[in-house]
């Protein structure tokens, strides 16, 4: 039996036939759509390497059945830059050395974007660390990651203040 789903992935509508209802969103993205920036780390929802945004909210794609996301808007790391212009979070990760080996970086960036868009980021480093705690980094680049999120959050607050002034 085949199952049909329709997703918007990085702004492109995708109509997909699934033969197995147990296919995870992670496997669909990596194996069917060839979006390999989303990483398969633990495959148990514990490391955050597979973090993507679904309808603007962070999820662990390894723990999400693709079939359950029919009609959703999915953003992966491949969809955050605008051409050659990096997303502000990507640029901040580079500026603050928020990565070392790079394996966790796509999930970290997607989680940071989600944290900010969900209104969960603040100017408090401890709160950012807590909000990012579902994303593990074996290399220990946490201070750079926190600094990157703080920088983007601060620039957004300043931009809001300029608009309201």
N, C-alpha and C positions, 0 to 999 in steps of 0.2 A: 504494500500500500504506500502511495506517495502522499506527501503533505506539502502544500503550497504555502509559502509565506512571502510577504512583501515587506522589505525594510528600506529605509533611506539610510545609506551608509556614506558618511562624509559628503552629504549633499546629493548623492546619486541614488535614484530609486533602483532597487534590486528585487526582482521577482525570482524566487528560488524554490526549487523542488527538493524536498528532503525525503530520502528513502527510510531514514531511521528517526523516529521522534525523539531519540535520546541524544542527538547531536547538540553539543554545547555551542553557545555563541562564539566562544574562543575558537573552537575547531572550525566552525563555519567561516569566520573571518580569516583564519590562517590558511586553511586547506582548500576552501572553495573560492574565496575572494582574493587570496594571495596577499592579504594585508598582514605581513609578518612582523610589523612593529610591535603588535600586541604579543607579549611573551607568555609562554607556558612555563611557569615556574614550578610551583608545588602541585598544581592541579587539584587543590583542596580548599581554595579560598583563603589561604593563610598568609600569602606573601605579597599580594597586590600587583604582581608583575603583569597580570592580565587586565588591569583596570581600564575600562572604557567609559564613556558617557552614554547613557541611554536616556533620551528625552531630557538631557541636561544634568542628569544625576549620575554619580559614580556607582559602578557595579563591578563585581568580580565576574568577568565573562566566562571563567572556567566553571562557575557554579550556576550558570544561567542557561536554561534550555533555549536554543534558537527559536523553537516553535512558540515559546511563550512571549516572544518579542515581536510577533506579527504586527505590522503597522508602526513600529517604533522608529525613532530617529537616533541612529547610532553614530557616535563620533569616536574615531580612533586617532592615534598619534599621527597617522598620515594625513588627517584632515584638519589639523589645527593651524598650520602655517598658511599664509596667503601667498601662493607662488613662492618667490624667493624671500619673502618677508616672514621672519620667524614670529610666532606667537610671543607676546611679552613674557610668558612663563618660560618658554624655551630659551629666550635671550637671557633671562635672569639666571637660569640654571647654568648657562655658559659663563656668565659674568661672575657668579659666586662659586664656581667649581662644585656644583651640586651633583656631580657624577664622578665616578672613577672608572670601573670596568664598563659601565653603561647598560648592563643587562636590565636592571630595574628602572632605568631612566624613563622609558615610555610610560610605564605604569605610574611612576612618581609624578611625572608631568601631568598626566591625565587626572590623577587624584588632586594635585594642586589646583588645576583649573576648576575641577568640580568643587573643591573646598571653597574657593573664592566665589564661584557663581552661586553656590548654595548659601552664601552669607555666613559661613562658618569660620572664615579667616578673620583675624583681627591684628592689632599691633602687638599682641602678646605672644612671644615666642613659645611659651609653654602651651598655649591653646593651639597654636599651629602644629606643634609636635604631636599633641593629642589627636588633632584632626587628621594627621598624616600617619598615625600609628598603624594603620592596616597595610602599610607599604614598607616592606623590609629592604634594607640595603646591606648586603654582605660586606661591602667595602667600608661602611661607616661614614658615608658622606652626609650625614644628617645635619650638621651645622650649615653646610652650604645649601642644602635643600631648604632648611628653615629660613635662611637669609634670603634666598630667592623668592620664596612666598611672601616674606615680609616686604621686600622691595616692590613687588607687583601690587600687593594690597595697599601699601602706602601711596603708590602712584595713582591708584584708582580713587582713593580717598581725596587726594589732592586735586585730581581732575573733577571730582564731584563738587568740591569746594569752589573751584574756579567757575564752574557752570552756575552755581547758585549765588555767586557774588555779584 
